[in-house]
Amino acid sequence: MAKNPVRQHWVPQFYLRQFIAPDSRPRSEQVWIIHREAGEPRRTNIKNIAVEKHLYSPKRPDGSRDPALEAKLCDLEGTLATLWPQLATDFVDLSSTSIRGIIALFLSVQFLRHPERRDSTLETRKRILEMVEKEHVKSQGLPDIQRVQIGQQTYAVNASDWHNFLSGGDESSVDSWRKMIERDAMRYAQMLLTKRWSIVYTKDPLFVTSDYPLYVVQPNLKRFQVGGKDAMIQFPISPTRILCLDDLQEPENQYYSATESNADFYNLMTWVNTESFLISSRNPDEVMAGIYRVGQERTPNG
């Protein structure tokens, strides 16, 4: 794989290959997808999923693209690609320090590299500008406060660097997001390593994934709050495996067999946390029928 391709994926293709439809021709590598908001189920090549041009390759002053971050992501994916087939179909030792470490790093990067994190960074910049310029700007155009509160987060406001913040534009925030991927990857991986790990498995290929495969389950937390108190996290590994991370006082590193009804519930969680597309090895009509059924069963008076 080229180290700086134009089309760059935030959900790796080695991972999506686990969800290829059984009757897909070998070279076409097709999966089923259905959009969360609109559209009929259709099949498409995995190369067309979760992709943007130059997503991780910022433009240099001379107009060329910096390949450093994309190359690091490719190297990490190459390491995981050798482990994933076994993780996807077998019963690997989840207590292995080396296995847990590399998976935790991969999941951490998956969380940080998603374009929603970029968009969140841009939204934060916008809100900082709105709050400071509306109420806290001196006559010379400099802010007269040192920090602003947005939700539960506090952001420093540096008056001496304010003009650079203004002139940097959105691209400076996008660049900050790219740097955050590298800066915070190990910190989030350590958060994940403190969790209780288990895998739910099925005999038949029942689980689905999405373009936002790592998510928090609790309705009182946003799907990306992996650092939330007692956050329960899920990540579909393959059509027969789903990784669960939590803080329950139960045995660690276990495998739990799931019924088809259980699988429908896990698919419901994946569906409601989808950013755009649900991705499946089987026809989404079948998947959605199971999701609808379990949703009705769990809805009062449903």
Backbone torsions as a table, in degrees:
resi	resn	phi	psi	omega
1	MET	NA	136.8	178.6
2	ALA	-63.0	144.8	-177.0
3	LYS	-78.1	-15.5	178.5
4	ASN	-140.6	63.6	179.1
5	PRO	-68.5	154.8	177.4
6	VAL	-68.1	-46.1	179.4
7	ARG	-87.8	117.1	-174.0
8	GLN	-122.2	130.2	-172.6
9	HIS	-97.6	139.4	172.8
10	TRP	-95.2	-14.2	167.9
11	VAL	-113.6	112.5	-171.8
12	PRO	-60.9	145.9	-179.8
13	GLN	-69.1	-31.6	179.1
14	PHE	-61.7	-33.9	178.3
15	TYR	-72.4	-45.2	-178.3
16	LEU	-65.2	-23.6	179.4
17	ARG	-61.8	-23.4	177.5
18	GLN	-66.5	-20.7	-174.4
19	PHE	-106.6	14.4	178.1
20	ILE	-64.5	137.8	179.0
21	ALA	-60.7	137.0	-176.2
22	PRO	-57.2	-30.9	-178.2
23	ASP	-94.9	10.5	177.6
24	SER	-71.3	139.0	175.9
25	ARG	-65.0	143.3	-172.4
26	PRO	-50.4	-42.0	-176.0
27	ARG	-84.9	-15.7	-177.2
28	SER	-82.4	-26.6	175.9
29	GLU	45.7	59.1	-176.9
30	GLN	-96.4	142.3	172.2
31	VAL	-122.7	162.3	172.0
32	TRP	-85.8	141.5	173.9
33	ILE	-136.9	154.3	171.0
34	ILE	-145.2	133.5	-177.1
35	HIS	-75.3	144.2	-177.7
36	ARG	-64.4	-36.4	-174.0
37	GLU	-99.9	-36.7	-174.4
38	ALA	-157.4	162.1	174.5
39	GLY	106.1	153.9	178.2
40	GLU	-90.8	155.6	175.2
41	PRO	-57.8	139.8	177.2
42	ARG	-150.8	168.8	178.1
43	ARG	-108.8	145.0	179.4
44	THR	-152.3	159.5	177.6
45	ASN	-72.4	144.0	-178.4
46	ILE	-62.7	-20.8	179.2
47	LYS	-68.8	-14.5	-178.9
48	ASN	-96.2	4.6	-173.8
49	ILE	-107.0	137.1	173.8
50	ALA	52.5	59.4	-174.0
51	VAL	-139.7	142.6	172.6
52	GLU	-141.3	155.4	176.4
53	LYS	-75.3	132.5	174.1
54	HIS	52.4	37.2	-175.9
55	LEU	-60.2	-39.6	-176.5
56	TYR	-114.5	12.9	-176.4
57	SER	-120.8	88.9	-178.8
58	PRO	-66.6	154.1	179.5
59	LYS	-80.8	132.6	176.1
60	ARG	-81.5	166.6	178.7
61	PRO	-57.2	-29.5	-178.9
62	ASP	-85.3	2.4	177.5
63	GLY	95.2	-13.1	177.6
64	SER	-78.1	170.5	-178.7
65	ARG	-106.3	138.7	178.0
66	ASP	-83.4	115.4	-175.3
67	PRO	-89.0	1.4	-167.6
68	ALA	-60.0	-50.7	-176.4
69	LEU	-67.2	-44.4	179.6
70	GLU	-61.2	-37.0	178.5
71	ALA	-64.7	-40.3	178.7
72	LYS	-65.8	-40.2	178.3
73	LEU	-64.4	-40.6	178.3
74	CYS	-63.7	-40.0	178.4
75	ASP	-63.4	-42.6	178.2
76	LEU	-63.8	-43.5	179.1
77	GLU	-62.4	-38.1	178.5
78	GLY	-61.8	-39.1	177.5
79	THR	-65.6	-45.5	-178.0
80	LEU	-69.6	-30.3	-177.5
81	ALA	-61.7	-29.3	179.3
82	THR	-75.3	-29.1	-178.7
83	LEU	-87.4	-31.0	-166.0
84	TRP	-60.7	-42.6	-180.0
85	PRO	-56.8	-38.3	177.8
86	GLN	-70.5	-43.5	178.8
87	LEU	-61.6	-34.0	-174.4
88	ALA	-77.3	-20.4	-172.7
89	THR	-130.8	-18.0	-173.1
90	ASP	-111.5	-167.1	-179.5
91	PHE	-119.9	80.1	-177.6
92	VAL	-73.9	160.3	-179.2
93	ASP	-80.2	102.6	-178.3
94	LEU	-71.0	-12.3	177.9
95	SER	-84.3	-7.9	179.5
96	SER	-64.2	123.7	-178.6
97	THR	-60.6	-41.5	-177.5
98	SER	-68.5	-41.5	179.9
99	ILE	-66.8	-47.7	179.4
100	ARG	-60.8	-40.6	-177.0
101	GLY	-62.6	-47.1	-176.7
102	ILE	-72.4	-34.7	177.1
103	ILE	-67.6	-42.7	179.1
104	ALA	-60.7	-41.4	178.3
105	LEU	-64.5	-43.2	178.9
106	PHE	-60.7	-46.5	-179.9
107	LEU	-64.7	-38.9	177.5
108	SER	-60.7	-45.9	178.7
109	VAL	-64.9	-39.8	177.6
110	GLN	-58.6	-40.5	178.0
111	PHE	-64.1	-46.2	-174.4
112	LEU	-76.6	-30.0	-172.8
113	ARG	-84.5	-8.5	-177.3
114	HIS	-64.7	137.4	-179.9
115	PRO	-56.6	-21.6	176.4
116	GLU	-62.6	-33.0	175.7
117	ARG	-65.8	-40.1	175.3
118	ARG	-61.6	-47.6	-178.6
119	ASP	-64.5	-34.5	176.3
120	SER	-64.8	-38.8	177.5
121	THR	-63.7	-41.7	178.0
122	LEU	-65.5	-39.6	178.8
123	GLU	-65.7	-38.9	177.9
124	THR	-63.1	-42.8	177.5
125	ARG	-59.1	-44.9	-179.2
126	LYS	-60.5	-43.5	-177.6
127	ARG	-70.9	-35.4	175.6
128	ILE	-62.0	-45.8	178.7
129	LEU	-59.9	-45.6	-178.5
130	GLU	-62.7	-45.4	-176.7
131	MET	-68.3	-43.5	-177.2
132	VAL	-71.5	-46.5	-175.5
133	GLU	-70.3	-26.0	-178.4
134	LYS	-76.2	-37.8	-170.1
135	GLU	-129.4	-15.3	-167.1
136	HIS	-132.3	34.6	179.8
137	VAL	-110.0	130.0	177.5
138	LYS	-73.4	173.2	-178.0
139	SER	-61.8	-31.9	179.4
140	GLN	-83.3	7.2	175.0
141	GLY	88.3	11.9	-179.5
142	LEU	-105.3	146.4	179.1
143	PRO	-70.0	147.4	179.5
144	ASP	-108.8	21.5	174.6
145	ILE	-128.8	161.8	-177.2
146	GLN	-102.6	-15.8	-179.8
147	ARG	-157.6	157.0	175.3
148	VAL	-129.3	150.3	179.8
149	GLN	-105.5	122.8	175.8
150	ILE	-125.9	110.3	-174.0
151	GLY	63.6	-126.9	179.0
152	GLN	-99.1	4.3	-178.1
153	GLN	-103.0	142.0	176.1
154	THR	-111.2	131.7	-177.5
155	TYR	-119.7	132.1	179.0
156	ALA	-71.6	143.3	176.4
157	VAL	-120.9	113.5	-176.7
158	ASN	-99.7	107.0	-177.0
159	ALA	-60.6	-38.2	-177.4
160	SER	-68.4	-20.5	-178.5
161	ASP	-110.2	9.7	-173.3
162	TRP	-62.4	-42.5	-178.5
163	HIS	-65.3	-35.3	175.6
164	ASN	-66.7	-37.4	177.2
165	PHE	-62.0	-41.2	179.1
166	LEU	-68.0	-44.7	-174.7
167	SER	-75.9	-20.1	-178.4
168	GLY	-66.3	-27.9	178.6
169	GLY	67.8	-172.3	-178.0
170	ASP	-62.9	-32.1	-177.2
171	GLU	-62.1	-31.0	177.7
172	SER	-66.2	-35.7	177.3
173	SER	-70.8	-38.0	176.5
174	VAL	-63.6	-39.9	177.5
175	ASP	-64.0	-37.4	177.1
176	SER	-63.4	-38.5	177.8
177	TRP	-63.4	-44.1	178.6
178	ARG	-60.8	-41.6	178.6
179	LYS	-66.7	-33.1	179.8
180	MET	-63.0	-35.2	179.6
181	ILE	-56.2	-46.7	-179.8
182	GLU	-74.9	-40.0	-174.8
183	ARG	-68.4	-39.3	-170.4
184	ASP	-103.5	-1.2	-174.8
185	ALA	-58.4	-47.1	-178.3
186	MET	-68.5	-34.7	-179.8
187	ARG	-63.7	-44.7	179.2
188	TYR	-71.5	-33.2	176.4
189	ALA	-61.8	-39.4	177.8
190	GLN	-64.3	-36.7	175.6
191	MET	-59.9	-44.4	-178.2
192	LEU	-67.4	-34.2	-179.1
193	LEU	-68.8	-21.6	179.0
194	THR	-79.3	-10.3	-177.5
195	LYS	-78.9	164.5	168.9
196	ARG	-83.4	126.3	-177.5
197	TRP	-102.5	139.6	171.1
198	SER	-153.8	162.6	177.7
199	ILE	-127.3	130.7	173.2
200	VAL	-96.9	133.2	-175.5
201	TYR	-132.3	157.9	175.5
202	THR	-130.3	156.6	176.8
203	LYS	-73.9	-42.2	-179.1
204	ASP	-96.0	156.6	-179.1
205	PRO	-76.0	92.6	-172.7
206	LEU	-112.8	-28.7	-175.1
207	PHE	-75.4	152.0	176.5
208	VAL	-121.6	170.9	175.5
209	THR	-134.0	-167.3	-178.1
210	SER	-155.6	-177.6	175.7
211	ASP	-78.9	1.2	175.4
212	TYR	-133.9	69.1	-167.4
213	PRO	-74.0	-22.7	179.5
214	LEU	-102.2	118.6	-174.6
215	TYR	-149.9	160.6	176.0
216	VAL	-93.8	136.4	-172.5
217	VAL	-81.2	-39.1	-169.3
218	GLN	-61.6	135.8	178.2
219	PRO	-68.4	-20.7	-179.8
220	ASN	-83.2	-5.3	176.2
221	LEU	-118.2	148.7	173.4
222	LYS	-71.4	153.7	-171.3
223	ARG	-61.7	-21.1	-177.1
224	PHE	-99.9	7.4	-177.7
225	GLN	-86.0	63.2	-177.3
226	VAL	-65.7	-20.7	177.5
227	GLY	-92.4	7.1	179.8
228	GLY	-66.0	154.8	-178.6
229	LYS	-59.6	124.7	178.7
230	ASP	56.0	31.6	-179.1
231	ALA	-61.8	132.5	174.1
232	MET	-100.7	122.7	-170.1
233	ILE	-119.0	142.1	177.6
234	GLN	-129.9	149.7	177.8
235	PHE	-149.2	108.9	176.6
236	PRO	-64.1	123.8	179.5
237	ILE	-86.8	-41.7	-176.4
238	SER	-162.1	177.5	177.3
239	PRO	-63.9	-10.6	178.1
240	THR	-120.9	5.5	-177.6
241	ARG	-141.4	137.8	171.6
242	ILE	-137.3	128.9	-178.0
243	LEU	-87.4	133.1	-179.8
244	CYS	-122.1	131.1	177.7
245	LEU	-121.9	127.8	-178.0
246	ASP	-154.5	-175.5	179.2
247	ASP	-120.1	25.1	-179.5
248	LEU	-69.4	148.5	178.3
249	GLN	-85.7	67.3	-179.3
250	GLU	-130.6	165.0	178.5
251	PRO	-56.6	142.6	-178.5
252	GLU	-90.4	163.2	169.4
253	ASN	57.5	39.6	-178.0
254	GLN	-103.1	159.1	172.2
255	TYR	-113.5	130.5	-178.0
256	TYR	-121.5	126.7	179.2
257	SER	-75.1	139.3	-178.2
258	ALA	-119.4	143.0	173.6
259	THR	-80.6	172.2	177.1
260	GLU	-61.8	-37.5	178.0
261	SER	-64.2	-41.0	175.5
262	ASN	-60.1	-43.9	-179.4
263	ALA	-61.8	-38.5	177.6
264	ASP	-61.1	-37.8	178.8
265	PHE	-66.4	-44.6	177.4
266	TYR	-61.7	-38.1	177.7
267	ASN	-65.9	-34.6	175.2
268	LEU	-60.3	-43.3	178.8
269	MET	-63.4	-40.8	177.0
270	THR	-63.6	-41.9	-178.1
271	TRP	-63.3	-47.3	-176.4
272	VAL	-71.3	-17.2	177.7
273	ASN	-101.9	9.3	179.2
274	THR	-70.9	138.0	175.1
275	GLU	-76.8	-50.1	-179.1
276	SER	-135.7	-57.0	-171.3
277	PHE	-118.8	135.5	162.9
278	LEU	-83.8	140.5	-175.4
279	ILE	-124.5	130.0	-172.3
280	SER	-145.7	153.5	173.9
281	SER	-85.5	-11.1	178.9
282	ARG	-123.9	166.3	-175.5
283	ASN	-57.7	127.4	-178.5
284	PRO	-60.7	-22.9	176.6
285	ASP	-59.3	-40.9	177.7
286	GLU	-67.1	-42.0	180.0
287	VAL	-63.5	-47.5	-176.5
288	MET	-66.3	-31.0	176.3
289	ALA	-62.3	-42.6	177.7
290	GLY	-67.8	-40.0	178.5
291	ILE	-63.1	-43.9	-179.9
292	TYR	-63.5	-42.3	-178.5
293	ARG	-62.3	-49.6	-177.9
294	VAL	-68.6	-31.9	176.5
295	GLY	-64.6	-40.1	177.8
296	GLN	-66.5	-37.9	-179.6
297	GLU	-67.1	-30.7	-176.1
298	ARG	-96.5	-0.2	178.1
299	THR	-96.8	125.3	179.3
300	PRO	-55.4	132.7	-179.6
301	ASN	62.5	18.1	-178.7
302	GLY	-77.2	NA	NA
